[in-house]
Amino acid sequence: MTAGKISRRTTLKGLGTVGIALPLLEEMLSSSTTAAEQKHEVPVRAFNVFFGLGIPAPLQTEGFDGVLEPLKPLSDKLLIMRNVDQVRCDEKGINAHFDGASGAFTAEAPNGEARAGGPSIDQVVRRTHYPNGLPDGIVPTLIGGTFFRRSRVSRYVHSYNPDGTVAATMQEKPRDLFDRVFGILNVAGEDDKSLRKQRLKQSVLDSVVDQYRFYTGANSPLGATSRARIADHLDRIREYEQRAFSLTRRDPNSPNLPPRSNLLHGGPADPGGQGIDITLEELTSEWRLMADLYALAIQLDRVRFGSLTFLAAGERIRLSGEYKYADRTVWNFDDAKQHNASGDQGCSHEWWHKFNEKKKNEQLRAHAHMKMREVAYFLSLLDGKEAQEPNGRSILENSMITISTESGDGRHSDVKRELSGVFHAITGANGRFKTGQIMDVGKEALDVYNTMLTAMGAKSHLGPQKRDGQNVDSIRA
């Protein structure tokens, strides 16, 4: 027999800011809880997932037979929306890349180089459901991603406060993301240099070991199944920490020092806007660790709002390497050689500028397909056995996850066309939105976003107050 129901918010707390949430356990649920009551056990969450450069509208019409193929395994849990126009971004702006990227999830052009034109939908939902702040132990907003093009924050940040400022610091290195979520060891009286050394020698889990032993030991209030799950749960956190920090040890007194991120960051990632050379393996291996850590943070209820970016708006990389999907070779990337150019003219960015719907666009298709594979990788992490919730749905199904990009057509000759037909998708948000279909919406993004917010119970809306909005009821369940 166990000692009865324990709180869903039970957390193992250690030194400094360390906090390790427990997984969902049998003892956290009442056996008499009805399905309707269980629905209240599911927290409200909203996340924005962004990928750079976009999908030309003509390619979207091919559905899962084209570049959207990697999303097909999740198709019953997604509403894919075509013909969504970011025309509100034409009111003012800087450049189609910035306007489109800033408009993703806000439907407003940027307000200068360091701000969006208004709040993002995740932050409106956050303030609606948690006006007095989130429960203890939850990171207010988590922004992470893998990107290289750096000028102007709207290229890569996609979560904004009501005044358009970024909602949190961008985490672009896996070990920084881990520390943002699970905390940093802190020993009283030690200086910053000593703290850094301490962090290299110890895992954050070391500071919660006594509580871990209590919950998995003979005096635990938990049953055998839950004790085993906690053990597996903490082993999993340690695995991710070791991947992020390279903390695998030869012996307890001789830890390996964690290497820096394998990818370029800061100025070296965007040398004069000329782009960098990178292999597909280098790109996706670190992105997937970021995605793993971000998904783990959601699964452990350490974060409920934020954004995740896979490649920035106007991204400039010269990608190389064999790209395989479903046991077949889709393409062999070699951007510089295939462009027969160097610098920015040899980057994948240029395939979008060269898009011609009368041609095959093989290189662009391969890049877009690869981006959908990596987006699908993250989404699938929220739909597995570790992501099941009390109401019988997965985190993916219960959350409002919006997926979008910067452009519906890579050519800059007509900004209105470029910001028309921008790819959008959304998850069900615990039964609020239709899923399992591809819908030709034919509406402005501002109306689509405001309909989403209404469905999420928000009273405040995006865009000009005097504008006559239109409800897009076709997307609501």
MOWOFEN-V473815 format. One record per residue. N is the residue number from 1. SS is DSSP state (a for helix, b for strand, c for the rest). OMEGA is omega in degrees with one decimal (NA if undefined). NEAR is the number of other C-alpha atoms within 10 Angstrom. Layout:
BEGIN
n ss omega near
N SS OMEGA NEAR
N SS OMEGA NEAR
END
This chain:
BEGIN
n ss omega near
1 c 177.0 7
2 c -177.0 11
3 c 176.5 10
4 c -173.9 12
5 c 174.9 15
6 c -173.5 15
7 c 174.4 12
8 c -177.4 16
9 c 179.7 18
10 c -175.1 15
11 b 170.9 19
12 b -176.0 19
13 b -178.1 20
14 c -177.5 21
15 c 175.8 17
16 c -178.1 14
17 c -175.6 17
18 c 175.4 22
19 b -178.2 24
20 b -179.8 25
21 b 176.0 21
22 c 175.1 19
23 c 176.7 22
24 c -176.6 23
25 c 178.9 19
26 a -176.6 16
27 a 178.3 18
28 a -177.7 18
29 c 175.1 17
30 c -178.5 13
31 c -178.6 9
32 c -177.9 8
33 c 177.9 11
34 c 179.2 10
35 a -179.2 11
36 a 179.4 9
37 a 179.6 13
38 a -180.0 16
39 a -179.3 17
40 a 177.2 11
41 a -175.6 14
42 c -179.3 16
43 c 173.9 15
44 c 179.8 18
45 c 175.7 23
46 b -179.8 24
47 b 176.4 28
48 b 176.9 24
49 b -175.1 25
50 b 171.1 29
51 b -172.0 27
52 c 172.7 26
53 c 171.3 31
54 c 176.5 24
55 c 178.4 30
56 c -174.9 25
57 a 179.6 22
58 a 179.2 12
59 a 178.2 18
60 a -177.8 22
61 c -179.6 15
62 c 178.9 12
63 a -176.0 15
64 a 175.7 15
65 a -178.0 12
66 c -173.7 15
67 c 178.6 22
68 c -176.5 24
69 a -178.0 18
70 a 177.8 22
71 a -173.9 23
72 a 178.8 15
73 a 179.0 12
74 a -170.2 17
75 a -179.0 18
76 a -179.1 15
77 a 179.6 24
78 c 165.2 25
79 b 178.3 22
80 b -174.6 26
81 b 175.6 23
82 b 179.1 23
83 b 172.9 21
84 b -172.7 23
85 b 175.2 27
86 c -173.6 29
87 a 177.6 23
88 a 179.6 20
89 a 179.3 27
90 a -178.6 17
91 c 177.9 9
92 c 178.0 13
93 c -175.7 18
94 c -174.3 13
95 c -175.6 13
96 a 178.2 25
97 a -177.1 26
98 a -178.9 26
99 a -179.2 31
100 a -179.0 34
101 a 178.1 36
102 a 179.9 35
103 a 176.2 31
104 c 177.6 34
105 c 174.3 31
106 c -175.8 30
107 c 178.1 31
108 c 175.9 31
109 c -178.8 29
110 c 177.8 27
111 c -173.8 19
112 c -172.8 15
113 c -174.2 13
114 c -177.3 14
115 c 171.6 21
116 c -179.9 32
117 c -179.2 25
118 c -177.2 23
119 c 172.1 26
120 c -172.9 30
121 a 179.4 31
122 a -177.9 29
123 a 174.0 20
124 a 178.1 23
125 a 178.8 25
126 a -177.3 21
127 a 176.5 16
128 a -173.1 16
129 a 179.8 16
130 c -176.3 12
131 c -179.5 10
132 c 179.7 8
133 c -180.0 11
134 c 177.0 16
135 c 178.1 11
136 c 175.7 11
137 c -179.7 21
138 c 175.9 22
139 b -174.5 20
140 c 178.9 18
141 c 178.9 23
142 b 178.2 26
143 b -179.4 25
144 b 176.4 29
145 b 177.3 28
146 b -175.4 25
147 c -177.3 27
148 c -179.8 29
149 c -163.2 27
150 c -175.3 22
151 c 179.4 18
152 c -171.0 16
153 a -177.4 23
154 a 174.6 29
155 a -169.4 27
156 c 177.3 32
157 c -175.9 30
158 c 173.4 31
159 c -170.1 32
160 b 174.7 28
161 c -179.4 19
162 c 179.9 17
163 c 177.6 13
164 c 176.4 21
165 c -178.2 17
166 b -173.0 21
167 c 178.8 24
168 c 176.6 18
169 c 179.0 12
170 b 175.6 21
171 b -177.0 20
172 c 176.5 23
173 c -177.2 22
174 a -177.6 28
175 a 176.3 23
176 a 177.4 18
177 a 178.7 22
178 a -179.1 23
179 a 177.9 17
180 a -175.8 19
181 a -171.0 25
182 a 174.9 23
183 c -176.9 20
184 c 175.7 22
185 c -177.8 22
186 c -179.6 21
187 c -175.4 12
188 c 175.1 8
189 c 179.9 8
190 c 179.2 11
191 c -175.8 10
192 a -179.0 10
193 a 178.4 8
194 a 178.9 13
195 a 178.7 17
196 a 178.5 14
197 a 178.7 11
198 a -178.7 16
199 a -179.7 17
200 a -175.7 17
201 a -173.9 18
202 c 170.6 15
203 c 175.0 17
204 a 179.8 27
205 a 179.5 23
206 a -175.9 13
207 a 177.7 19
208 a -172.7 18
209 a -179.7 15
210 a 177.7 12
211 a 177.2 15
212 a -179.5 18
213 a 178.5 14
214 a -176.1 14
215 a -179.9 20
216 a -176.7 19
217 c -174.8 13
218 c -178.6 12
219 c -179.0 10
220 c 175.5 17
221 c -173.7 19
222 c 174.7 25
223 c -176.0 17
224 a -178.5 14
225 a -179.4 10
226 a 177.9 19
227 a 179.0 21
228 a -179.3 13
229 a 177.6 16
230 a 178.4 19
231 a 178.0 14
232 a -178.1 13
233 a -178.8 18
234 a 173.9 18
235 a -179.9 13
236 a 177.3 13
237 a 179.2 19
238 a 178.4 18
239 a -179.9 15
240 a 178.6 21
241 a 179.0 22
242 a 177.1 16
243 a -177.8 17
244 a -173.7 24
245 a -173.3 22
246 c -176.0 18
247 c 177.2 22
248 c -169.4 17
249 b 172.4 13
250 b 172.1 9
251 b -173.6 8
252 c -176.5 9
253 c -176.3 9
254 b -178.7 10
255 b 170.4 15
256 c 176.5 15
257 c -179.6 15
258 c 177.5 17
259 c 172.5 11
260 c 175.9 13
261 c 179.5 15
262 c -178.6 11
263 c 176.3 18
264 c 177.8 16
265 c 179.5 16
266 a -179.1 12
267 a 179.3 13
268 a 179.7 13
269 a -176.5 20
270 a -174.5 20
271 a 179.4 14
272 a -178.8 13
273 a -176.3 19
274 c 177.2 17
275 c -179.7 25
276 b 174.2 20
277 b -178.3 16
278 b 177.2 16
279 b 178.3 15
280 a 178.9 16
281 a 178.4 14
282 a -178.2 14
283 a -171.1 19
284 a -177.7 17
285 a 179.7 13
286 a 175.3 21
287 a -177.6 25
288 a 173.2 19
289 a 175.5 18
290 a -179.9 29
291 a 177.9 26
292 a -178.3 17
293 a -179.7 24
294 a 179.3 26
295 a 177.8 20
296 a 178.5 22
297 a 177.8 24
298 a -178.9 20
299 a -178.3 23
300 c 179.8 21
301 c 173.8 21
302 c 179.3 26
303 b -179.9 23
304 c -177.2 23
305 b 176.6 27
306 b -177.8 29
307 b 179.5 29
308 b -174.8 28
309 b 169.7 28
310 b -178.4 27
311 c -172.4 23
312 c 173.8 27
313 c -178.9 34
314 c -174.7 27
315 c 178.3 26
316 c 173.1 29
317 b 172.4 28
318 b -171.9 26
319 b 175.5 24
320 b 177.0 19
321 b 179.1 15
322 b 178.3 14
323 b -179.3 17
324 b 174.5 12
325 b 179.5 13
326 c 175.9 7
327 c 174.6 6
328 b 175.7 8
329 b -179.8 10
330 b -175.5 17
331 b 170.1 18
332 b -178.1 15
333 b 171.5 20
334 b -169.6 21
335 a -174.7 24
336 a -178.8 20
337 a -178.1 13
338 a 173.2 12
339 a -172.0 16
340 c -176.9 10
341 c 178.5 12
342 c 178.3 14
343 a -176.7 17
344 a -179.5 19
345 a 178.4 18
346 a -175.4 25
347 c 178.2 25
348 c 176.3 26
349 a -173.3 23
350 a 177.3 21
351 a 178.5 22
352 a 177.6 24
353 a -177.7 15
354 c -177.3 13
355 c 178.0 19
356 c -174.2 15
357 c 176.4 11
358 c -179.6 6
359 c -175.7 8
360 c 179.7 10
361 c -172.9 15
362 a -177.7 13
363 a 178.4 21
364 a 179.8 22
365 a -178.6 22
366 a 179.2 18
367 a -179.2 23
368 a 177.9 22
369 a 179.2 23
370 a 178.9 23
371 a 177.7 23
372 a 176.6 19
373 a -177.2 18
374 a 173.3 19
375 a 179.6 22
376 a 177.7 18
377 a 179.6 16
378 a -178.0 21
379 a -177.5 21
380 a 177.9 17
381 a -179.3 21
382 c -176.2 22
383 c -178.5 18
384 c -175.8 12
385 a 179.1 9
386 a -174.2 16
387 a -180.0 21
388 b -174.4 18
389 c -173.4 20
390 c -177.7 19
391 c 177.4 17
392 c 177.7 12
393 c 176.7 17
394 b 175.3 21
395 a 179.0 28
396 a -178.9 26
397 a -176.1 26
398 a -176.0 27
399 c 168.5 25
400 b 178.0 27
401 b 179.9 24
402 b -176.4 26
403 b 179.7 23
404 b -172.1 22
405 c -171.4 26
406 c -166.5 30
407 c 171.9 34
408 c -179.1 28
409 c -172.0 26
410 c -177.3 28
411 c -176.3 19
412 c -173.7 16
413 c -180.0 10
414 c -175.2 11
415 a -179.1 20
416 a 178.8 18
417 a -177.5 19
418 a -178.9 25
419 c 174.9 27
420 c 178.1 24
421 c -178.9 29
422 c -177.8 28
423 c 174.2 23
424 b 170.9 22
425 b 179.4 17
426 b 174.4 26
427 c -170.0 29
428 c -179.9 24
429 c 177.6 24
430 c 173.2 21
431 c -177.2 15
432 c -175.8 18
433 b 176.9 22
434 c 174.6 21
435 c 177.8 24
436 c 179.2 15
437 b 171.6 13
438 b -171.8 18
439 b 171.5 16
440 b -171.8 14
441 b 178.4 18
442 b -178.7 15
443 b 174.3 20
444 b 179.6 21
445 a -179.5 28
446 a 177.9 28
447 a 177.7 21
448 a -178.6 25
449 a -179.0 23
450 a 173.5 24
451 a 175.7 22
452 a -177.8 26
453 a 176.8 20
454 a 178.9 14
455 a 179.5 17
456 c 175.5 20
457 c -178.6 12
458 c 175.6 18
459 c 176.1 12
460 c -175.9 14
461 c -178.6 19
462 c 171.3 21
463 c -178.3 19
464 c -177.7 11
465 c -175.9 9
466 c -178.0 6
467 c 175.6 7
468 c -178.7 7
469 c 178.2 16
470 c 175.1 13
471 c 177.9 16
472 c -173.2 18
473 a -177.6 12
474 a -178.7 13
475 a -176.2 21
476 b -180.0 15
477 c NA 11
END
